[in-house]
Every structure is written in C-alpha cells, then in structure tokens.
Amino acid sequence: MIETLLEDFTPENYTAVWLICAVALAFIIAYRTFPTILYVAKTKQLMDEPDSRSIHSNKTPTLGGIGIFLSLIVVMTIVGAFLNTKVLLLVMGGLTILFFLGLKDDLTVLSARNKFIGQLFAAALLIIFTNTRIISFSKILDIDILPYWISIGFTLFVYILIINAYNLIDGIDGLAGTIALSVSGIFVYLFVNANDLSLATIAIALCGALIAFLRLNFSNKNKIFMGDTGSMIVGFLLAFFTISFINMAQVDETSAYYRASPALAFALLFYPLIDTLRIFFIRIVIHKTSPFKADKNHIHHQFIRIGYNHLMTTILISGINVIIICIAFNLLHLTLNTQILLLLLYGSVLYLCPFLFKKYMRG
C-alpha cells in the first residue's frame, strides 16, 4: 500500500503542504543541531577570537554553517526521490565542496587561492551539467545573446561575485542571515510561479535553516556565527537561485520577467552587490590598497559608527532592501536599461536616508 502511495504521489498537486513540510523539516533539523554545535565549539574552544576589526568583544563559535548545511542536505535527500534528482544531486555536490572548504577556513586557515578554485569548481558543476547559465544580456547596452563559452565564463563570474559579496556583508548580528532569508522567500514565490518545485523546495528549506540560525545569531547568551562555512554555502545557493531565475526567464518569451530578470535579480541582491562595489572602490581608488584587504568601511560599519546598534542596523538594511525589491517589481514595464539606472538611483538614495535621519535628529 505504501509503495502504491509513493508511486502515485505528485508533489505538484500539494504544493502548499509540500513547502510547509520542507520548511518545517529544515527548521527542526537545524534547531536541534545548533545546541550540539554550540556545546562542541565551546568545549573544544573552536571560537572566533576578537581582533581589531571585530565588532564583538567576546569569543563566539563560528560553526553555524554546519547546522545550515546539515538541514539542507537532509531535506534535499528526503525529497530527492520526488523532484528533479539531477539538479538536487548537483546542488548537494556543490554545497559539500564549499562546506569542507569553509570548515577548513573556520577551523584553521584556507588560502584565498584554494577558496577561489573551490568556488569555481562548485559553480562549474551546476553550470555545465544542468546548462543553467546566463544566455543573454537582454539588450543591456544593446548586447543580446552570448556565445556559449562567453556565457559560461560570465555565469562563473556572477557566481564568484555573489558568493563573495554575500561573505563580505557577514559582519554584524543577523544581517547576512536576514538578507538571505528575505531574498530566499522571494525566490520561493518566483519558483512556484515558474512551476519549478525543486528550486522552490531548496529555497524554502534554506529559509527554515536560516530562521533557526537567526534565533541564536541574535542571542546574547548562546550566540553563534555562520562563519565562512555558512556564508559560502548560503552565498552559493543565492547565486544558484539568481542564475536559475534569470535563465528561466530568458528562455521563456511568455515570462513576465523575460527582459526584466537581470534588473530584478540585481534588486534582490542590491545590498551585497552595491556594498561590494563601494568597498572595492574605496580600497583601490581612495586607499590605494588591495581590494581584498579587510577593513571597517562597509555600509553596516558606517551605520554602527553613527550610533545604530546591531539589531537596528540589520532591521534598517534589510527593510531598505525589501523596499528596493518592491519598487523593482513595480518597474517591470520599463526598459531594462531604465530599470537598472533607476535602481542605482533610488537604491543609493534609500541607503542615505538613515544617515540623513541621524544627522537631523542630532540637530
């Protein structure tokens, strides 16, 4: 009887229930895993030591990425038999590569070169074997269809950019997790509308894992960071979701996002991308130093500097990012070049507002 039920079961007929079960399962696994990770980290002194760049003054475990990874892998393994097995297996392969690279970096030290090679390999797995890539510039600067190898190279660049941009915003309590949670939630909506339940399931499983993580990331007593392990696998998934969304829109001329997908994808990840571009400009042009030399010039550091605490900074930045996304959804009728120009304009203005407000309050 059970065999018959499994053979006849189609998740697409129960989409809402399926997604609720996926997010609940991911949350429960992560929720039950984090206390063990905290215990081991504290017992073995696997903690982040505060330095000159640290905003925190106490030693804090940095192995939150382990709980996120385990919950995602378990969910994808359980649901794999009912969904797109090829995609799920390749995603799990990419996540596993980045998980071990991140774990080594959190526990010892991993060179930037080895980290970069691992990111390239994980991204190439998905691009080549699923053929999920950016195939066109959608008439940005009058450039349309890309030759195959240029498409592969550009998609690899986008993967590396998003993974590392996401890693760079992981600097204060809750910020990276909250940004990823809101963006993943919107991708769930987009993938359900595109009838791709496999991607929607991965996205909502990430939401469940992040909700469990944020509970401790915001905690004062049992705080935990996601570390490089977490930031790399979450950044990798956000890059995969972004490229999958753009690819689906570009191959379907009936899609509401056929020409607008690059602008909407940019809006979804506006904060990590614009902060990375800004920080690289400051380091290269103003300070004339390496763009990879760590400092405290990120937008979230500036918020802390002018008097906002961690929680308020996270709320402000995440809230502004959501407002930017909402505006982007309402500009889809414009040409793509116009959407991108307006996004840069209103996005930059919105991030100036908290600074202007503080200045006004101080009289």
N, C-alpha and C positions, 0 to 999 in steps of 0.2 A: 504493500500500500504506500509506504513512504517513497519507494523507488518510483512509483507511478506519479505521485505528487511532485517529486523533484523533476521528473521528465516533462511534466505539463506546466511547471511553474514558469511564468514570464514576468520578470520584474517590472517591465514597462507598463503592465496592467495595474500595478500597485505602486506607482512612483512615489507618492507622498509617504506611504507606510515604509517603503524601502529606504528612503532617505532618512526618515526619522530613526529607523533601526540602525543605520550606518553611523549617524552622528552620535547616537546613544552608546553604541558599542565602542566607538573610538574614545569617547569621553570616559567611559567606565574603565577601560584598559589603562589609559593614561593616568586617570585619577588614582587607581590602585597601584600603579607602578612608581609614581613620584615619591611616596614616602620611603620606599626601599632605596631608591636612588639617593635621596637625602641622607639616609642612615649610613649607607656605604661611603658616600662622599665625605661626610663629617668624620666617620670612624677612620678612614684611610687618609684624611687630610687632603682630599682632592678638591682644593678650594682656589678661588681666584684671589691672588694677593693684590691689595690696593697699591697703585703706583701714582705717579704724578698726573696721569691722565684720568684716573678713576674718579668718578663722582661719589662712589661709595667708600666708606671708611672701614667697613668690616669685611672679613673673609667670607666669601659666598661661593657655594657649589655652582659649577658651570656645566653640569651634565644634564640639563633639562632636555637637550636634544635626544637623549636616549629614550625617554618616555614618549616623545612625539613620534620617533621612528618606530618603536615597537607597536604603538597603537595603529599607525598607518599600515604597517606590514601585516598585522593580524587581520585587519579589516579587509585589505585587498586579497589576502589569501583565502579568507572565508567566502567572499563574494565573487572571486575569480571564476568559478565554475559557471556562473550565470551571466557574466558580462564578457567584454572583449578581452579574452585571455592574453592575446599577443601584446596589447597595449599595457595591461596591468603588469605582466611579467617584465617588460622592458622598463617600466617606471620603477618597479621594485629593484631591478638590477642597477639602475642609475642611482637610486636612493641609497642602496647598500654601499656602492663605491664611495659616495660622498660621506656617508655615515662613518666609515672607518677612517677616511682622511680627516674628517672633523674631530673624531675621537682622539686620534693621534695628536692633533694640534692642541686640543684641550688638555690632554694629559702630559704631553712633552712639548715639542716644537716641530712644526712642519714648515718646510721652506715654501716660499711663495711660488716657486717654480713647480714643485710637485703638486701643490694645491691647484695650480692653473692647469696642469696636464690632466689631473683627475677630473676637473670640471669639464674640460674639452671632451674627454673620453665618454663621460656620462651623458653629455648633451648629444654627442655624435651617435651614440646608440639609438636614441629616440628619433633623431632627425633622419638617419639613413634607413633604419629598419621599419619605421612607420610612415616615412615620407611626409612627416609633419614639419613643414617649413614655410617661411615667408616667401611666397612665389612672386610677389609683385610689390611695387612701391605705391600702388593705387593712384598713380598720376601725381604723387608728391614731386614737385619741381619737374613735372612733365615726364617722369620716369614711370614706366608701367611694368611689364613682365620682365623678370630677371632670368638670365641664363642659369642653367641648373647648378653649376659649381659656384657661381656668384651667390645664388640663393642659399646654398649650403653654408658658404662662408659667412654671409651676412646673418643667417639664423644662429650660427655658432657665436658670433659677436654679440647678438642680442641676449643669448643665454648667459654668457660670461658677464655682460653688463648688468643684467637684472640680479644675478646671484650675488655679485659683489656690491652692487648698490644696496641691496637688502641687508647684507652683512654690515655695511657702514652705518646704517641707522640703528643698529642694536647697541644703543649707548645709554639709555635710561630705562627705568622700570616701565614695563608694559608697552612701550612704543612699538617695537618690532612685532610683537605678538598681536597687538590691537590692529595695526595696519594690515597685517596678513589675514586676520580674522575677517575684517570688513571686506577686503578685496576677494577673499575666497568665497564669502557669502554671495557676492555679486556674480562671481563665476558660476556658482551653483545655479543661479537664476538663468544665466546666459546658456549654460549647457543643457539645462532642462528644456528651454525653449528651442534649442537646436536638436532635441531628441537624442542627445548623447549621454546616456545614463552612466556609462563607465566613467567619464570625466566628472560628471556631477557627483558621483559617489566618492571619488578620490577627494574632490574639493570639499564636500561636506564632512568627510572623515577628518580632513585637516582642521576644519572648524571645531569639531569635537575635541581633538587633541589640544588645540590652542586654548580652548575655554578652560580645560583642566590645568594647563600650564600657567595661564594668566592668574589663576587663583593663588598660586604660590609666588609667581613673579612679583605680584603686588603686596605679598605678605611681608610683615616686619619680622616675624618670629621664625618662619621657615622659608625664607626667600631662596629662590633658585634662578639661575640664568640659563638661557637656552644654549649659550656657548657657540663655538664655531660649528659644532655638530648640528645643532638646531638651525642656526642661521643658514647654513649651506643647503640642508635638505628642504627647508621651507622656501628659501630663495629659488632653489631648483624647481620646485613644484609651481611656484608663481610664474616662473619663466615658461614652464611647460604649458600651463593654463593659458598664458598670454599668447604664445605662438600657436597653440591649438585653436584658440578663438579666432585669431587673425586668419589662419589657414582655412578654417571652416567658412568664414565669411567671404574670403577671396575666391573660393571655388564654387560658391553658390550665388549666382546673379540675382536670385529672388530674395536673398537675405536682406534684412533691414540695415545690416551693417556692411554691406558689400563694399562700399567705398569708404566707409567711416571707421572701420575696425582699427586702423593704426592710431587714430586720434583718441578713440575710446580707450584703447589699451594704454596709451600714454597717460590719459586722465586717471585710470585705475592705479597706476604706479607713479603718479606725479611726484609725490614727496620723495621717495627714494631716488628717483632719477634726477630731479632738479637739484636735490641736495648734493648728489654726487658730482654733477656738472659744476655746481657752485664751489664745492670744496676743492675740486681739481684746479679750477681757475685761480682760486686764492693761493694754493700751494705752488703752482707753476709760474703764474704771472706776477703775483704780488710778493710772495716769499721766496720765489726762485729756488724751490727745493723739489724733492721727489714728490710726485702726486700720491705716492703710497706711504708717505711718512705721516704717521698718526699725529693728530692734534685735537684741539678743542674748538674748532671753528664751524662745526656742524650747526644747522639751524636749531636743533634741540638744545645744544650747549648755549646758544645765544638766549634762548627762552629762559633757561636756568639762571643765566648770568644777570638778566634784568629783573629777576625776582619770582618767577613762576616756579612752583615745586614740581616734582616728577609727575605726580598724578595730573595736575592741571596742564602741564606741558603735553602729556600724552593725550588728554582729552581735547585740547586745542588743535593739535596737529592732526589727530585722527578725524576730528569733526570737520576741519577745513578740507581734508582730503575727501570726505564724503560729500561735502557741498560742491567741490570741484567735479566729482563724478556725476552728481545730479545735474549740474549745469551742462556737462558734456552730453548727457543723454538727451537734453533738450535742444542741442545744436546740430543734431544729426542731419538735418535738412540742408545745411550749408555745405559748400565745397570743402574738401578735405584740407586744403592749404589754409582756408579761412578758419576752420575749426582749430587747427594747430596754433595758428597765430593768436587767436582769441584765448586759447587755453594758456599759453605762455603769459598773456597779459593779465587775465583775471586770476590765474593761479598765483602769480607773483604778488599781485595786489592783496589778495586774501591773506597771504603769509606775512605781509607787512602790518596788517590790522592789529594783531596782538601787541606789536611794538609801539604803534601809534597810541593804542589804548593806554598802555603803561605810562607813556610819556604824558598823555593828557591827565591821567589820574595824579601824577606827581606835580601837576600844575605848571 
